[in-house]
Amino acid sequence: MQEKKLFQLVIATTNFHKLREYKILLQEFTHLDLLSLKDFPHYQPAEETGSSFKENAAVKAENAAKAINQWVLADDSGLVVPALQGEPGIRSARYGGQNASDADNRKKLLANMKDLKENERTAYFECCIAIASPDGLKRCVCASVEGSIINQEKGGSGFGYDPLFVKNDYNKTFAELEESLKNKVSHRRKALDKITAYLRSLAFERV
């Protein structure tokens, strides 16, 4: 019997934590052979010139797909605090500076929110996911989860702003939740749910 050929899909990241999360989230799609940008060390990511998560996700997916001649899944995601005029927003990963660590970003966020009242600490995570082939963009979807920012870090799991974010109707930060639970309720999970059917259809695609 002929062995079923897997469909290669490149996750456009070199971030270990994000890649690990995607591999868990996509494990149900057994027809996908997941790679990452670590497998293409000579590729130089496109500059994120968009004014929204959606625009940046599309740019990242299209640029990578064309440059490495592969199907690519890219996302752009981050934290939005309305009381800070939408910061960190699309600058979430570099909020504390161009080469800022996650800890640097969280420290700056807490400093900027130190005088905010409890009802002003609302926030949401947004994730936009784009899928592109070498000939262009195929899908781009967005989703968000709402919650609030606490005034000190809690939890040792997750990454980014997870130790500060408490989802509505929960009493633990994303960094305190069990990984399996976070992956059921996260903004990334909700975005992927919008393209589940399309991801399944990739088994029939050919570059």
Helices and strands as residue ranges (DSSP letters): E 7-11, H 16-25, E 32-36, G 37-39, H 53-68, E 72-80, G 82-84, G 89-94, H 102-113, G 118-120, E 122-133, E 136-149, G 162-164, E 165-167, H 179-185, H 187-193, H 196-201, G 202-204
